[in-house]
Each structure stands twice: as structure tokens, then as C-alpha cells.
Amino acid sequence: MKRTIMMALLAPLLWASGVMAMELNPAAVTFTLPDNIPWKTNPNGADNAVVLGDPSKPGLYIVLVRWHAGHMSHPHFHPNDRFITVLSGTWWVGTGTKFDPDATVPMPVGSYVVHYGKQVHYDGAKDADCVIEVVGDGPATATPAEEK
């Protein structure tokens, strides 16, 4: 009984020190812990982290986008479909060439959204940050389409 209690108390310390850490076969699984995700700050109010591929080139890509509160894109479109999952916060989505944040629709955590290629949309965060995962086929260019 004493040994069981002692192991229960020591387990977190041993785990933190790596003594009890399991090794994963890198041929089977690779991973990046949150502190090592390569976020890059952009002037548009969003941070991006490319986790697979290269969005500027043809082929599959996956990008994490962290929209900061109060920042939204303006109407634009992409050449290819994009598949988006909301990971945290609320992401706001609008369509059409007129930029109107009040006409956007909230997408809560877990929402799945498709931005169809060559269709005009805009999106971002209102009162709080949000993080989305974007999966698409590059190149991921954005063509402005705002009507003023």
C-alpha cells in the first residue's frame, strides 16, 4: 500500500523529468507540441503557422490561422476550395463584395466551413481571438473583390 501511494506521488515528477516518457516511433508518428508551432505574425491582424506543405505552391497545405480580436479580412476570393475547422473562439464569416462585419455569421468551436473557389467571402474575429485550421490545394492566393 505504501509503495502504491509513493509511486502515485512520484509519477508526475518522473514523467516531467522524462524518466517515464514513452518514445514514439518516428516512422509511425511525428508531432509538434503547441510551444513549437512556427507562428508568424502578419500585418492583417492574423498569425499563421504552416503545418504542412507550402501554400504558395501547388499541392496540399494545412495552415493554422489565429485571428486577433477586432480584425477581419475584406472581401476576396481564392482560386481553389478551402476546408476550414474552427479550433478555438468564434470565427465570423460573411459573403459578398460589400464589407459589412454586422452581416457576418458566427462559427463556434467545432464548426466546419467550406470556402468555395472563386466565391467572394470575408472573415475574422470580433470580440475575442479565434484559431482556425485551413486545408487546401495551393497556390493559396487571395484576390481582392471589395466593392466600395
C-alpha positions as CSV (number, residue, x, y, z in Angstrom):
1,M,0.0,0.0,0.0
2,K,2.8,2.4,0.9
3,R,4.6,1.6,-2.3
4,T,1.4,2.4,-4.4
5,I,1.0,5.7,-2.7
6,M,4.7,6.6,-3.1
7,M,4.5,5.7,-6.8
8,A,1.4,7.8,-7.3
9,L,3.1,10.8,-5.7
10,L,6.4,10.3,-7.7
11,A,4.8,9.5,-11.1
12,P,4.2,13.2,-12.1
13,L,7.8,14.0,-11.1
14,L,9.2,11.1,-13.0
15,W,7.0,11.9,-16.0
16,A,8.1,15.5,-16.1
17,S,11.8,14.5,-15.9
18,G,11.4,12.2,-18.8
19,V,12.1,9.0,-16.9
20,M,8.7,7.5,-17.6
21,A,8.3,9.2,-21.0
22,M,7.5,6.8,-23.8
23,E,9.3,7.1,-27.1
24,L,7.2,7.1,-30.3
25,N,8.4,5.5,-33.5
26,P,9.0,8.5,-35.9
27,A,8.3,6.2,-38.8
28,A,4.8,5.8,-37.4
29,V,4.0,9.2,-35.8
30,T,5.5,12.7,-35.8
31,F,4.2,15.6,-33.7
32,T,4.7,19.2,-32.9
33,L,3.8,20.4,-29.4
34,P,2.0,23.8,-29.1
35,D,5.1,25.7,-27.9
36,N,6.9,24.6,-31.1
37,I,4.3,25.6,-33.7
38,P,6.0,28.1,-36.0
39,W,3.6,31.1,-35.8
40,K,4.4,34.1,-38.0
41,T,2.8,37.5,-37.4
42,N,1.1,39.2,-40.3
43,P,0.1,42.8,-40.7
44,N,-3.6,41.9,-41.4
45,G,-4.3,41.0,-37.7
46,A,-3.8,37.3,-38.1
47,D,-0.9,35.0,-37.2
48,N,-0.3,32.0,-39.5
49,A,1.5,28.7,-38.9
50,V,2.1,26.4,-41.9
51,V,2.0,22.9,-40.5
52,L,2.0,21.0,-43.9
53,G,3.1,21.9,-47.4
54,D,3.6,25.3,-48.9
55,P,0.5,27.4,-49.6
56,S,2.4,29.4,-52.2
57,K,3.0,26.3,-54.4
58,P,0.7,23.7,-56.0
59,G,-0.3,20.9,-53.7
60,L,-1.9,20.1,-50.3
61,Y,-1.3,22.5,-47.5
62,I,-2.5,23.0,-43.9
63,V,-2.3,26.3,-42.1
64,L,-3.4,27.4,-38.7
65,V,-4.7,30.9,-38.6
66,R,-5.0,32.9,-35.3
67,W,-7.3,35.9,-35.9
68,H,-6.9,38.6,-33.2
69,A,-10.0,40.3,-31.8
70,G,-11.2,43.2,-33.9
71,H,-9.5,42.1,-37.1
72,M,-11.2,40.9,-40.3
73,S,-10.3,40.3,-43.9
74,H,-12.1,42.3,-46.6
75,P,-14.0,40.7,-49.5
76,H,-11.7,38.4,-51.5
77,F,-11.7,35.0,-53.2
78,H,-9.2,32.1,-53.6
79,P,-8.6,30.0,-56.8
80,N,-9.4,26.7,-55.0
81,D,-11.7,25.4,-52.4
82,R,-10.6,25.7,-48.8
83,F,-11.8,23.5,-45.9
84,I,-11.8,25.1,-42.5
85,T,-12.4,23.9,-38.9
86,V,-12.8,26.3,-36.0
87,L,-10.4,25.2,-33.2
88,S,-11.0,27.9,-30.6
89,G,-13.0,31.0,-30.1
90,T,-15.7,32.2,-32.6
91,W,-14.8,32.9,-36.2
92,W,-17.1,35.3,-38.1
93,V,-17.9,34.7,-41.8
94,G,-19.5,36.9,-44.4
95,T,-20.1,36.7,-48.2
96,G,-20.5,39.3,-50.9
97,T,-18.4,42.2,-52.2
98,K,-19.7,44.7,-49.6
99,F,-17.7,44.6,-46.4
100,D,-20.2,44.5,-43.5
101,P,-19.0,43.0,-40.3
102,D,-22.5,43.2,-38.9
103,A,-23.7,40.8,-41.6
104,T,-21.3,38.1,-40.6
105,V,-22.4,34.8,-39.1
106,P,-20.7,33.3,-36.0
107,M,-18.9,29.9,-36.4
108,P,-18.3,28.5,-32.9
109,V,-15.6,25.9,-31.9
110,G,-16.0,22.7,-33.9
111,S,-17.7,24.3,-36.9
112,Y,-16.7,23.1,-40.4
113,V,-16.8,25.6,-43.2
114,V,-16.0,25.4,-47.0
115,H,-14.9,28.4,-48.9
116,Y,-15.5,27.5,-52.5
117,G,-13.0,28.6,-55.1
118,K,-13.6,31.9,-56.9
119,Q,-16.5,32.8,-54.5
120,V,-16.3,36.1,-52.5
121,H,-16.1,36.0,-48.8
122,Y,-14.6,37.8,-45.8
123,D,-13.9,36.6,-42.2
124,G,-12.1,37.2,-38.9
125,A,-12.6,37.8,-35.2
126,K,-14.8,40.3,-33.4
127,D,-14.6,40.4,-29.6
128,A,-12.1,37.6,-29.0
129,D,-9.2,35.8,-30.7
130,C,-10.0,32.6,-32.6
131,V,-8.0,29.9,-34.2
132,I,-8.9,28.0,-37.4
133,E,-7.3,25.3,-39.4
134,V,-7.4,25.8,-43.2
135,V,-6.8,22.8,-45.5
136,G,-6.5,23.5,-49.2
137,D,-4.8,22.9,-52.5
138,G,-2.2,25.6,-53.4
139,P,-1.4,28.0,-54.5
140,A,-3.4,29.9,-51.9
141,T,-3.6,33.3,-53.4
142,A,-6.2,35.8,-52.4
143,T,-7.8,38.2,-55.0
144,P,-9.4,41.4,-53.5
145,A,-13.1,41.7,-54.5
146,E,-14.4,44.6,-52.4
147,E,-16.9,46.9,-53.9
148,K,-16.7,50.3,-52.2
